[in-house]
Amino acid sequence: MRYALLVLAALALGGCVRVQPYERGQLAQRPMQMPPRAVDAALDEHIYFSKEGSRGGAGGGGGGCGCN
């Protein structure tokens, strides 16, 4: 029982690693980033097109007011 708890604690603490400054470049690359949630992506798209005053291939018409 103690051995199992010790192994579990060792595995859990393995995720608490400090990231060195020279390693941050690798972690900032696109494959290492989490994909956004669908709601966040839709909201970001709405804000972008509202600020730009135009709509692309996302469908729907409208101006830059964001009221569509």
PQR file of N, CA, C, O and H, with PARSE charges and radii, in Angstrom:
ATOM      1  N   MET A   1       0.832  -1.190   0.000 -0.4000 1.5000
ATOM      2  CA  MET A   1       0.000   0.000   0.000 -0.0000 2.0000
ATOM      3  C   MET A   1       0.877   1.254   0.000  0.5500 1.7000
ATOM      4  O   MET A   1       0.628   2.187  -0.764 -0.5500 1.4000
ATOM      5  N   ARG A   2       1.892   1.274   0.849 -0.4000 1.5000
ATOM      6  CA  ARG A   2       2.771   2.445   0.912 -0.0000 2.0000
ATOM      7  C   ARG A   2       3.546   2.608  -0.384  0.5500 1.7000
ATOM      8  O   ARG A   2       3.769   3.721  -0.860 -0.5500 1.4000
ATOM      9  H   ARG A   2       2.094   0.516   1.469  0.4000 1.0000
ATOM     10  N   TYR A   3       3.951   1.474  -0.944 -0.4000 1.5000
ATOM     11  CA  TYR A   3       4.701   1.527  -2.201 -0.0000 2.0000
ATOM     12  C   TYR A   3       3.843   2.125  -3.316  0.5500 1.7000
ATOM     13  O   TYR A   3       4.324   2.934  -4.110 -0.5500 1.4000
ATOM     14  H   TYR A   3       3.770   0.570  -0.558  0.4000 1.0000
ATOM     15  N   ALA A   4       2.591   1.729  -3.369 -0.4000 1.5000
ATOM     16  CA  ALA A   4       1.677   2.254  -4.392 -0.0000 2.0000
ATOM     17  C   ALA A   4       1.474   3.756  -4.210  0.5500 1.7000
ATOM     18  O   ALA A   4       1.442   4.495  -5.195 -0.5500 1.4000
ATOM     19  H   ALA A   4       2.201   1.072  -2.724  0.4000 1.0000
ATOM     20  N   LEU A   5       1.338   4.213  -2.984 -0.4000 1.5000
ATOM     21  CA  LEU A   5       1.185   5.643  -2.730 -0.0000 2.0000
ATOM     22  C   LEU A   5       2.457   6.410  -3.097  0.5500 1.7000
ATOM     23  O   LEU A   5       2.392   7.523  -3.619 -0.5500 1.4000
ATOM     24  H   LEU A   5       1.365   3.613  -2.185  0.4000 1.0000
ATOM     25  N   LEU A   6       3.591   5.812  -2.823 -0.4000 1.5000
ATOM     26  CA  LEU A   6       4.858   6.443  -3.161 -0.0000 2.0000
ATOM     27  C   LEU A   6       5.017   6.579  -4.679  0.5500 1.7000
ATOM     28  O   LEU A   6       5.459   7.618  -5.168 -0.5500 1.4000
ATOM     29  H   LEU A   6       3.643   4.908  -2.399  0.4000 1.0000
ATOM     30  N   VAL A   7       4.664   5.547  -5.406 -0.4000 1.5000
ATOM     31  CA  VAL A   7       4.734   5.582  -6.864 -0.0000 2.0000
ATOM     32  C   VAL A   7       3.742   6.601  -7.417  0.5500 1.7000
ATOM     33  O   VAL A   7       4.073   7.347  -8.339 -0.5500 1.4000
ATOM     34  H   VAL A   7       4.305   4.702  -5.009  0.4000 1.0000
ATOM     35  N   LEU A   8       2.550   6.640  -6.875 -0.4000 1.5000
ATOM     36  CA  LEU A   8       1.540   7.596  -7.313 -0.0000 2.0000
ATOM     37  C   LEU A   8       1.992   9.032  -7.051  0.5500 1.7000
ATOM     38  O   LEU A   8       1.805   9.907  -7.896 -0.5500 1.4000
ATOM     39  H   LEU A   8       2.282   6.034  -6.126  0.4000 1.0000
ATOM     40  N   ALA A   9       2.581   9.274  -5.890 -0.4000 1.5000
ATOM     41  CA  ALA A   9       3.088  10.610  -5.565 -0.0000 2.0000
ATOM     42  C   ALA A   9       4.231  11.007  -6.498  0.5500 1.7000
ATOM     43  O   ALA A   9       4.316  12.159  -6.924 -0.5500 1.4000
ATOM     44  H   ALA A   9       2.733   8.563  -5.203  0.4000 1.0000
ATOM     45  N   ALA A  10       5.096  10.069  -6.810 -0.4000 1.5000
ATOM     46  CA  ALA A  10       6.210  10.354  -7.723 -0.0000 2.0000
ATOM     47  C   ALA A  10       5.701  10.696  -9.122  0.5500 1.7000
ATOM     48  O   ALA A  10       6.239  11.590  -9.776 -0.5500 1.4000
ATOM     49  H   ALA A  10       5.027   9.134  -6.464  0.4000 1.0000
ATOM     50  N   LEU A  11       4.687  10.002  -9.577 -0.4000 1.5000
ATOM     51  CA  LEU A  11       4.115  10.302 -10.891 -0.0000 2.0000
ATOM     52  C   LEU A  11       3.407  11.651 -10.895  0.5500 1.7000
ATOM     53  O   LEU A  11       3.484  12.397 -11.871 -0.5500 1.4000
ATOM     54  H   LEU A  11       4.250   9.276  -9.046  0.4000 1.0000
ATOM     55  N   ALA A  12       2.724  11.958  -9.812 -0.4000 1.5000
ATOM     56  CA  ALA A  12       2.012  13.235  -9.731 -0.0000 2.0000
ATOM     57  C   ALA A  12       2.979  14.411  -9.678  0.5500 1.7000
ATOM     58  O   ALA A  12       2.713  15.457 -10.270 -0.5500 1.4000
ATOM     59  H   ALA A  12       2.661  11.352  -9.019  0.4000 1.0000
ATOM     60  N   LEU A  13       4.076  14.254  -8.990 -0.4000 1.5000
ATOM     61  CA  LEU A  13       5.047  15.344  -8.879 -0.0000 2.0000
ATOM     62  C   LEU A  13       5.884  15.499 -10.141  0.5500 1.7000
ATOM     63  O   LEU A  13       6.562  16.512 -10.308 -0.5500 1.4000
ATOM     64  H   LEU A  13       4.292  13.404  -8.509  0.4000 1.0000
ATOM     65  N   GLY A  14       5.848  14.531 -11.013 -0.4000 1.5000
ATOM     66  CA  GLY A  14       6.579  14.635 -12.273 -0.0000 2.0000
ATOM     67  C   GLY A  14       6.030  15.720 -13.181  0.5500 1.7000
ATOM     68  O   GLY A  14       6.744  16.214 -14.053 -0.5500 1.4000
ATOM     69  H   GLY A  14       5.296  13.708 -10.877  0.4000 1.0000
ATOM     70  N   GLY A  15       4.784  16.095 -12.993 -0.4000 1.5000
ATOM     71  CA  GLY A  15       4.179  17.160 -13.790 -0.0000 2.0000
ATOM     72  C   GLY A  15       4.528  18.541 -13.288  0.5500 1.7000
ATOM     73  O   GLY A  15       4.260  19.525 -13.978 -0.5500 1.4000
ATOM     74  H   GLY A  15       4.203  15.693 -12.284  0.4000 1.0000
ATOM     75  N   CYS A  16       5.112  18.649 -12.121 -0.4000 1.5000
ATOM     76  CA  CYS A  16       5.481  19.941 -11.541 -0.0000 2.0000
ATOM     77  C   CYS A  16       6.927  20.263 -11.890  0.5500 1.7000
ATOM     78  O   CYS A  16       7.800  20.268 -11.021 -0.5500 1.4000
ATOM     79  H   CYS A  16       5.329  17.850 -11.560  0.4000 1.0000
ATOM     80  N   VAL A  17       7.170  20.530 -13.153 -0.4000 1.5000
ATOM     81  CA  VAL A  17       8.523  20.782 -13.622 -0.0000 2.0000
ATOM     82  C   VAL A  17       8.631  22.244 -14.015  0.5500 1.7000
ATOM     83  O   VAL A  17       7.729  22.791 -14.649 -0.5500 1.4000
ATOM     84  H   VAL A  17       6.462  20.526 -13.859  0.4000 1.0000
ATOM     85  N   ARG A  18       9.723  22.872 -13.642 -0.4000 1.5000
ATOM     86  CA  ARG A  18       9.947  24.253 -14.057 -0.0000 2.0000
ATOM     87  C   ARG A  18      10.411  24.277 -15.504  0.5500 1.7000
ATOM     88  O   ARG A  18      11.232  23.462 -15.925 -0.5500 1.4000
ATOM     89  H   ARG A  18      10.456  22.428 -13.127  0.4000 1.0000
ATOM     90  N   VAL A  19       9.871  25.226 -16.254 -0.4000 1.5000
ATOM     91  CA  VAL A  19      10.251  25.387 -17.652 -0.0000 2.0000
ATOM     92  C   VAL A  19      11.373  26.412 -17.714  0.5500 1.7000
ATOM     93  O   VAL A  19      11.226  27.543 -17.253 -0.5500 1.4000
ATOM     94  H   VAL A  19       9.203  25.888 -15.912  0.4000 1.0000
ATOM     95  N   GLN A  20      12.479  26.005 -18.283 -0.4000 1.5000
ATOM     96  CA  GLN A  20      13.626  26.893 -18.417 -0.0000 2.0000
ATOM     97  C   GLN A  20      13.386  27.885 -19.558  0.5500 1.7000
ATOM     98  O   GLN A  20      12.650  27.575 -20.495 -0.5500 1.4000
ATOM     99  H   GLN A  20      12.599  25.085 -18.658  0.4000 1.0000
ATOM    100  N   PRO A  21      13.997  29.075 -19.493 -0.5600 1.5000
ATOM    101  CA  PRO A  21      13.783  30.075 -20.545  0.2800 2.0000
ATOM    102  C   PRO A  21      14.121  29.572 -21.951  0.5500 1.7000
ATOM    103  O   PRO A  21      13.445  29.942 -22.911 -0.5500 1.4000
ATOM    104  N   TYR A  22      15.138  28.748 -22.087 -0.4000 1.5000
ATOM    105  CA  TYR A  22      15.501  28.258 -23.416 -0.0000 2.0000
ATOM    106  C   TYR A  22      14.546  27.186 -23.928  0.5500 1.7000
ATOM    107  O   TYR A  22      14.596  26.840 -25.109 -0.5500 1.4000
ATOM    108  H   TYR A  22      15.687  28.448 -21.307  0.4000 1.0000
ATOM    109  N   GLU A  23      13.674  26.649 -23.067 -0.4000 1.5000
ATOM    110  CA  GLU A  23      12.691  25.643 -23.481 -0.0000 2.0000
ATOM    111  C   GLU A  23      11.367  26.266 -23.894  0.5500 1.7000
ATOM    112  O   GLU A  23      10.531  25.590 -24.495 -0.5500 1.4000
ATOM    113  H   GLU A  23      13.634  26.929 -22.108  0.4000 1.0000
ATOM    114  N   ARG A  24      11.161  27.520 -23.589 -0.4000 1.5000
ATOM    115  CA  ARG A  24       9.875  28.163 -23.861 -0.0000 2.0000
ATOM    116  C   ARG A  24       9.609  28.337 -25.346  0.5500 1.7000
ATOM    117  O   ARG A  24       8.454  28.375 -25.769 -0.5500 1.4000
ATOM    118  H   ARG A  24      11.840  28.069 -23.101  0.4000 1.0000
ATOM    119  N   GLY A  25      10.655  28.442 -26.131 -0.4000 1.5000
ATOM    120  CA  GLY A  25      10.473  28.560 -27.579 -0.0000 2.0000
ATOM    121  C   GLY A  25       9.817  27.324 -28.164  0.5500 1.7000
ATOM    122  O   GLY A  25       8.982  27.431 -29.062 -0.5500 1.4000
ATOM    123  H   GLY A  25      11.593  28.411 -25.787  0.4000 1.0000
ATOM    124  N   GLN A  26      10.185  26.157 -27.668 -0.4000 1.5000
ATOM    125  CA  GLN A  26       9.575  24.911 -28.147 -0.0000 2.0000
ATOM    126  C   GLN A  26       8.124  24.815 -27.708  0.5500 1.7000
ATOM    127  O   GLN A  26       7.275  24.353 -28.470 -0.5500 1.4000
ATOM    128  H   GLN A  26      10.863  26.070 -26.939  0.4000 1.0000
ATOM    129  N   LEU A  27       7.830  25.247 -26.483 -0.4000 1.5000
ATOM    130  CA  LEU A  27       6.466  25.126 -25.964 -0.0000 2.0000
ATOM    131  C   LEU A  27       5.522  26.140 -26.585  0.5500 1.7000
ATOM    132  O   LEU A  27       4.306  25.961 -26.521 -0.5500 1.4000
ATOM    133  H   LEU A  27       8.520  25.622 -25.863  0.4000 1.0000
ATOM    134  N   ALA A  28       6.048  27.195 -27.182 -0.4000 1.5000
ATOM    135  CA  ALA A  28       5.201  28.224 -27.780 -0.0000 2.0000
ATOM    136  C   ALA A  28       4.806  27.891 -29.211  0.5500 1.7000
ATOM    137  O   ALA A  28       4.021  28.624 -29.813 -0.5500 1.4000
ATOM    138  H   ALA A  28       7.036  27.341 -27.234  0.4000 1.0000
ATOM    139  N   GLN A  29       5.324  26.812 -29.767 -0.4000 1.5000
ATOM    140  CA  GLN A  29       4.992  26.465 -31.145 -0.0000 2.0000
ATOM    141  C   GLN A  29       3.557  25.987 -31.251  0.5500 1.7000
ATOM    142  O   GLN A  29       2.975  25.529 -30.268 -0.5500 1.4000
ATOM    143  H   GLN A  29       5.962  26.217 -29.278  0.4000 1.0000
ATOM    144  N   ARG A  30       2.990  26.092 -32.435 -0.4000 1.5000
ATOM    145  CA  ARG A  30       1.590  25.778 -32.690 -0.0000 2.0000
ATOM    146  C   ARG A  30       1.175  24.362 -32.258  0.5500 1.7000
ATOM    147  O   ARG A  30       0.113  24.221 -31.652 -0.5500 1.4000
ATOM    148  H   ARG A  30       3.463  26.464 -33.234  0.4000 1.0000
ATOM    149  N   PRO A  31       1.958  23.303 -32.539 -0.5600 1.5000
ATOM    150  CA  PRO A  31       1.524  21.957 -32.131  0.2800 2.0000
ATOM    151  C   PRO A  31       1.447  21.776 -30.608  0.5500 1.7000
ATOM    152  O   PRO A  31       0.757  20.875 -30.132 -0.5500 1.4000
ATOM    153  N   MET A  32       2.135  22.606 -29.855 -0.4000 1.5000
ATOM    154  CA  MET A  32       2.143  22.462 -28.404 -0.0000 2.0000
ATOM    155  C   MET A  32       1.010  23.234 -27.730  0.5500 1.7000
ATOM    156  O   MET A  32       0.833  23.123 -26.516 -0.5500 1.4000
ATOM    157  H   MET A  32       2.696  23.338 -30.242  0.4000 1.0000
ATOM    158  N   GLN A  33       0.244  24.007 -28.487 -0.4000 1.5000
ATOM    159  CA  GLN A  33      -0.834  24.806 -27.917 -0.0000 2.0000
ATOM    160  C   GLN A  33      -2.135  24.022 -27.921  0.5500 1.7000
ATOM    161  O   GLN A  33      -2.390  23.212 -28.812 -0.5500 1.4000
ATOM    162  H   GLN A  33       0.388  24.097 -29.473  0.4000 1.0000
ATOM    163  N   MET A  34      -2.945  24.277 -26.916 -0.4000 1.5000
ATOM    164  CA  MET A  34      -4.245  23.620 -26.843 -0.0000 2.0000
ATOM    165  C   MET A  34      -5.192  24.259 -27.853  0.5500 1.7000
ATOM    166  O   MET A  34      -5.162  25.476 -28.038 -0.5500 1.4000
ATOM    167  H   MET A  34      -2.738  24.936 -26.192  0.4000 1.0000
ATOM    168  N   PRO A  35      -6.031  23.463 -28.508 -0.5600 1.5000
ATOM    169  CA  PRO A  35      -6.990  24.059 -29.444  0.2800 2.0000
ATOM    170  C   PRO A  35      -8.058  24.841 -28.671  0.5500 1.7000
ATOM    171  O   PRO A  35      -8.449  24.432 -27.578 -0.5500 1.4000
ATOM    172  N   PRO A  36      -8.530  25.955 -29.224 -0.5600 1.5000
ATOM    173  CA  PRO A  36      -9.550  26.736 -28.527  0.2800 2.0000
ATOM    174  C   PRO A  36     -10.893  26.009 -28.532  0.5500 1.7000
ATOM    175  O   PRO A  36     -11.175  25.193 -29.409 -0.5500 1.4000
ATOM    176  N   ARG A  37     -11.700  26.324 -27.544 -0.4000 1.5000
ATOM    177  CA  ARG A  37     -13.048  25.762 -27.527 -0.0000 2.0000
ATOM    178  C   ARG A  37     -13.861  26.396 -28.645  0.5500 1.7000
ATOM    179  O   ARG A  37     -13.545  27.500 -29.089 -0.5500 1.4000
ATOM    180  H   ARG A  37     -11.470  26.988 -26.832  0.4000 1.0000
ATOM    181  N   ALA A  38     -14.889  25.723 -29.100 -0.4000 1.5000
ATOM    182  CA  ALA A  38     -15.702  26.211 -30.215 -0.0000 2.0000
ATOM    183  C   ALA A  38     -16.348  27.548 -29.874  0.5500 1.7000
ATOM    184  O   ALA A  38     -16.434  28.424 -30.734 -0.5500 1.4000
ATOM    185  H   ALA A  38     -15.146  24.827 -28.740  0.4000 1.0000
ATOM    186  N   VAL A  39     -16.805  27.723 -28.631 -0.4000 1.5000
ATOM    187  CA  VAL A  39     -17.445  28.971 -28.224 -0.0000 2.0000
ATOM    188  C   VAL A  39     -16.440  30.117 -28.272  0.5500 1.7000
ATOM    189  O   VAL A  39     -16.765  31.206 -28.744 -0.5500 1.4000
ATOM    190  H   VAL A  39     -16.735  27.011 -27.932  0.4000 1.0000
ATOM    191  N   ASP A  40     -15.231  29.881 -27.791 -0.4000 1.5000
ATOM    192  CA  ASP A  40     -14.199  30.923 -27.807 -0.0000 2.0000
ATOM    193  C   ASP A  40     -13.815  31.289 -29.234  0.5500 1.7000
ATOM    194  O   ASP A  40     -13.627  32.465 -29.544 -0.5500 1.4000
ATOM    195  H   ASP A  40     -14.967  28.996 -27.407  0.4000 1.0000
ATOM    196  N   ALA A  41     -13.699  30.298 -30.097 -0.4000 1.5000
ATOM    197  CA  ALA A  41     -13.340  30.565 -31.487 -0.0000 2.0000
ATOM    198  C   ALA A  41     -14.428  31.379 -32.178  0.5500 1.7000
ATOM    199  O   ALA A  41     -14.116  32.297 -32.937 -0.5500 1.4000
ATOM    200  H   ALA A  41     -13.852  29.342 -29.846  0.4000 1.0000
ATOM    201  N   ALA A  42     -15.697  31.063 -31.931 -0.4000 1.5000
ATOM    202  CA  ALA A  42     -16.798  31.811 -32.541 -0.0000 2.0000
ATOM    203  C   ALA A  42     -16.829  33.246 -32.030  0.5500 1.7000
ATOM    204  O   ALA A  42     -17.077  34.174 -32.800 -0.5500 1.4000
ATOM    205  H   ALA A  42     -15.951  30.318 -31.314  0.4000 1.0000
ATOM    206  N   LEU A  43     -16.580  33.431 -30.743 -0.4000 1.5000
ATOM    207  CA  LEU A  43     -16.573  34.781 -30.178 -0.0000 2.0000
ATOM    208  C   LEU A  43     -15.413  35.596 -30.740  0.5500 1.7000
ATOM    209  O   LEU A  43     -15.588  36.765 -31.082 -0.5500 1.4000
ATOM    210  H   LEU A  43     -16.379  32.677 -30.118  0.4000 1.0000
ATOM    211  N   ASP A  44     -14.238  34.994 -30.837 -0.4000 1.5000
ATOM    212  CA  ASP A  44     -13.086  35.692 -31.418 -0.0000 2.0000
ATOM    213  C   ASP A  44     -13.352  36.084 -32.866  0.5500 1.7000
ATOM    214  O   ASP A  44     -13.000  37.184 -33.291 -0.5500 1.4000
ATOM    215  H   ASP A  44     -14.096  34.044 -30.559  0.4000 1.0000
ATOM    216  N   GLU A  45     -13.971  35.183 -33.618 -0.4000 1.5000
ATOM    217  CA  GLU A  45     -14.291  35.476 -35.011 -0.0000 2.0000
ATOM    218  C   GLU A  45     -15.289  36.623 -35.114  0.5500 1.7000
ATOM    219  O   GLU A  45     -15.151  37.490 -35.976 -0.5500 1.4000
ATOM    220  H   GLU A  45     -14.257  34.289 -33.272  0.4000 1.0000
ATOM    221  N   HIS A  46     -16.286  36.632 -34.247 -0.4000 1.5000
ATOM    222  CA  HIS A  46     -17.282  37.697 -34.254 -0.0000 2.0000
ATOM    223  C   HIS A  46     -16.633  39.048 -33.935  0.5500 1.7000
ATOM    224  O   HIS A  46     -16.925  40.048 -34.590 -0.5500 1.4000
ATOM    225  H   HIS A  46     -16.399  35.927 -33.546  0.4000 1.0000
ATOM    226  N   ILE A  47     -15.770  39.073 -32.951 -0.4000 1.5000
ATOM    227  CA  ILE A  47     -15.095  40.316 -32.580 -0.0000 2.0000
ATOM    228  C   ILE A  47     -14.203  40.794 -33.710  0.5500 1.7000
ATOM    229  O   ILE A  47     -14.171  41.988 -34.007 -0.5500 1.4000
ATOM    230  H   ILE A  47     -15.532  38.260 -32.419  0.4000 1.0000
ATOM    231  N   TYR A  48     -13.479  39.887 -34.343 -0.4000 1.5000
ATOM    232  CA  TYR A  48     -12.585  40.254 -35.435 -0.0000 2.0000
ATOM    233  C   TYR A  48     -13.364  40.890 -36.578  0.5500 1.7000
ATOM    234  O   TYR A  48     -12.995  41.956 -37.071 -0.5500 1.4000
ATOM    235  H   TYR A  48     -13.505  38.916 -34.102  0.4000 1.0000
ATOM    236  N   PHE A  49     -14.432  40.240 -36.993 -0.4000 1.5000
ATOM    237  CA  PHE A  49     -15.189  40.776 -38.127 -0.0000 2.0000
ATOM    238  C   PHE A  49     -15.951  42.036 -37.753  0.5500 1.7000
ATOM    239  O   PHE A  49     -16.197  42.875 -38.619 -0.5500 1.4000
ATOM    240  H   PHE A  49     -14.731  39.374 -36.593  0.4000 1.0000
ATOM    241  N   SER A  50     -16.327  42.194 -36.507 -0.4000 1.5000
ATOM    242  CA  SER A  50     -16.979  43.428 -36.079 -0.0000 2.0000
ATOM    243  C   SER A  50     -15.996  44.594 -36.132  0.5500 1.7000
ATOM    244  O   SER A  50     -16.363  45.700 -36.530 -0.5500 1.4000
ATOM    245  H   SER A  50     -16.127  41.512 -35.803  0.4000 1.0000
ATOM    246  N   LYS A  51     -14.765  44.354 -35.737 -0.4000 1.5000
ATOM    247  CA  LYS A  51     -13.756  45.420 -35.775 -0.0000 2.0000
ATOM    248  C   LYS A  51     -13.330  45.739 -37.199  0.5500 1.7000
ATOM    249  O   LYS A  51     -13.080  46.900 -37.522 -0.5500 1.4000
ATOM    250  H   LYS A  51     -14.467  43.455 -35.414  0.4000 1.0000
ATOM    251  N   GLU A  52     -13.246  44.740 -38.043 -0.4000 1.5000
ATOM    252  CA  GLU A  52     -12.790  44.957 -39.410 -0.0000 2.0000
ATOM    253  C   GLU A  52     -13.862  45.613 -40.268  0.5500 1.7000
ATOM    254  O   GLU A  52     -13.536  46.266 -41.259 -0.5500 1.4000
ATOM    255  H   GLU A  52     -13.449  43.797 -37.780  0.4000 1.0000
ATOM    256  N   GLY A  53     -15.121  45.459 -39.915 -0.4000 1.5000
ATOM    257  CA  GLY A  53     -16.194  46.062 -40.703 -0.0000 2.0000
ATOM    258  C   GLY A  53     -16.496  45.292 -41.969  0.5500 1.7000
ATOM    259  O   GLY A  53     -17.130  45.833 -42.875 -0.5500 1.4000
ATOM    260  H   GLY A  53     -15.386  44.928 -39.110  0.4000 1.0000
ATOM    261  N   SER A  54     -16.067  44.062 -42.060 -0.4000 1.5000
ATOM    262  CA  SER A  54     -16.335  43.248 -43.237 -0.0000 2.0000
ATOM    263  C   SER A  54     -16.508  41.805 -42.805  0.5500 1.7000
ATOM    264  O   SER A  54     -16.079  41.404 -41.722 -0.5500 1.4000
ATOM    265  H   SER A  54     -15.552  43.623 -41.324  0.4000 1.0000
ATOM    266  N   ARG A  55     -17.131  41.051 -43.656 -0.4000 1.5000
ATOM    267  CA  ARG A  55     -17.298  39.633 -43.356 -0.0000 2.0000
ATOM    268  C   ARG A  55     -16.741  38.851 -44.521  0.5500 1.7000
ATOM    269  O   ARG A  55     -16.942  39.193 -45.686 -0.5500 1.4000
ATOM    270  H   ARG A  55     -17.479  41.377 -44.535  0.4000 1.0000
ATOM    271  N   GLY A  56     -16.044  37.806 -44.180 -0.4000 1.5000
ATOM    272  CA  GLY A  56     -15.439  36.974 -45.222 -0.0000 2.0000
ATOM    273  C   GLY A  56     -16.324  35.795 -45.564  0.5500 1.7000
ATOM    274  O   GLY A  56     -17.533  35.946 -45.739 -0.5500 1.4000
ATOM    275  H   GLY A  56     -15.881  37.527 -43.234  0.4000 1.0000
ATOM    276  N   GLY A  57     -15.735  34.645 -45.658 -0.4000 1.5000
ATOM    277  CA  GLY A  57     -16.444  33.441 -46.034 -0.0000 2.0000
ATOM    278  C   GLY A  57     -17.207  32.803 -44.900  0.5500 1.7000
ATOM    279  O   GLY A  57     -17.697  31.683 -45.048 -0.5500 1.4000
ATOM    280  H   GLY A  57     -14.753  34.522 -45.516  0.4000 1.0000
ATOM    281  N   ALA A  58     -17.324  33.489 -43.751 -0.4000 1.5000
ATOM    282  CA  ALA A  58     -18.026  32.908 -42.614 -0.0000 2.0000
ATOM    283  C   ALA A  58     -19.527  32.970 -42.769  0.5500 1.7000
ATOM    284  O   ALA A  58     -20.244  32.347 -41.986 -0.5500 1.4000
ATOM    285  H   ALA A  58     -16.926  34.398 -43.630  0.4000 1.0000
ATOM    286  N   GLY A  59     -20.032  33.701 -43.751 -0.4000 1.5000
ATOM    287  CA  GLY A  59     -21.460  33.778 -44.004 -0.0000 2.0000
ATOM    288  C   GLY A  59     -22.114  34.942 -43.287  0.5500 1.7000
ATOM    289  O   GLY A  59     -21.601  35.449 -42.290 -0.5500 1.4000
ATOM    290  H   GLY A  59     -19.449  34.208 -44.387  0.4000 1.0000
ATOM    291  N   GLY A  60     -23.249  35.353 -43.809 -0.4000 1.5000
ATOM    292  CA  GLY A  60     -23.978  36.467 -43.194 -0.0000 2.0000
ATOM    293  C   GLY A  60     -23.439  37.809 -43.641  0.5500 1.7000
ATOM    294  O   GLY A  60     -22.245  37.950 -43.909 -0.5500 1.4000
ATOM    295  H   GLY A  60     -23.667  34.941 -44.619  0.4000 1.0000
ATOM    296  N   GLY A  61     -24.305  38.778 -43.720 -0.4000 1.5000
ATOM    297  CA  GLY A  61     -23.890  40.124 -44.105 -0.0000 2.0000
ATOM    298  C   GLY A  61     -23.838  41.015 -42.879  0.5500 1.7000
ATOM    299  O   GLY A  61     -24.195  40.609 -41.773 -0.5500 1.4000
ATOM    300  H   GLY A  61     -25.274  38.663 -43.502  0.4000 1.0000
ATOM    301  N   GLY A  62     -23.395  42.212 -43.097 -0.4000 1.5000
ATOM    302  CA  GLY A  62     -23.395  43.151 -41.988 -0.0000 2.0000
ATOM    303  C   GLY A  62     -22.262  44.131 -42.066  0.5500 1.7000
ATOM    304  O   GLY A  62     -21.365  44.029 -42.903 -0.5500 1.4000
ATOM    305  H   GLY A  62     -23.104  42.542 -43.995  0.4000 1.0000
ATOM    306  N   GLY A  63     -22.330  45.077 -41.174 -0.4000 1.5000
ATOM    307  CA  GLY A  63     -21.309  46.115 -41.136 -0.0000 2.0000
ATOM    308  C   GLY A  63     -20.393  45.922 -39.960  0.5500 1.7000
ATOM    309  O   GLY A  63     -20.217  44.812 -39.457 -0.5500 1.4000
ATOM    310  H   GLY A  63     -23.058  45.159 -40.494  0.4000 1.0000
ATOM    311  N   GLY A  64     -19.815  47.018 -39.531 -0.4000 1.5000
ATOM    312  CA  GLY A  64     -18.825  46.957 -38.466 -0.0000 2.0000
ATOM    313  C   GLY A  64     -19.378  47.170 -37.072  0.5500 1.7000
ATOM    314  O   GLY A  64     -18.608  47.257 -36.115 -0.5500 1.4000
ATOM    315  H   GLY A  64     -19.958  47.919 -39.940  0.4000 1.0000
ATOM    316  N   CYS A  65     -20.712  47.256 -36.928 -0.4000 1.5000
ATOM    317  CA  CYS A  65     -21.264  47.544 -35.605 -0.0000 2.0000
ATOM    318  C   CYS A  65     -21.316  46.313 -34.702  0.5500 1.7000
ATOM    319  O   CYS A  65     -21.402  46.459 -33.483 -0.5500 1.4000
ATOM    320  H   CYS A  65     -21.337  47.185 -37.705  0.4000 1.0000
ATOM    321  N   GLY A  66     -21.265  45.126 -35.256 -0.4000 1.5000
ATOM    322  CA  GLY A  66     -21.318  43.905 -34.461 -0.0000 2.0000
ATOM    323  C   GLY A  66     -22.714  43.527 -34.004  0.5500 1.7000
ATOM    324  O   GLY A  66     -22.867  42.674 -33.129 -0.5500 1.4000
ATOM    325  H   GLY A  66     -21.195  45.007 -36.247  0.4000 1.0000
ATOM    326  N   CYS A  67     -23.733  44.146 -34.579 -0.4000 1.5000
ATOM    327  CA  CYS A  67     -25.109  43.895 -34.118 -0.0000 2.0000
ATOM    328  C   CYS A  67     -25.817  42.805 -34.912  0.5500 1.7000
ATOM    329  O   CYS A  67     -27.015  42.597 -34.721 -0.5500 1.4000
ATOM    330  H   CYS A  67     -23.609  44.838 -35.290  0.4000 1.0000
ATOM    331  N   ASN A  68     -25.120  42.110 -35.787 -0.4000 1.5000
ATOM    332  CA  ASN A  68     -25.782  41.085 -36.588 -0.0000 2.0000
ATOM    333  C   ASN A  68     -25.762  39.772 -35.884  0.5500 1.7000
ATOM    334  O   ASN A  68     -26.276  38.783 -36.408 -0.5500 1.4000
ATOM    335  H   ASN A  68     -24.147  42.279 -35.942  0.4000 1.0000
TER
END
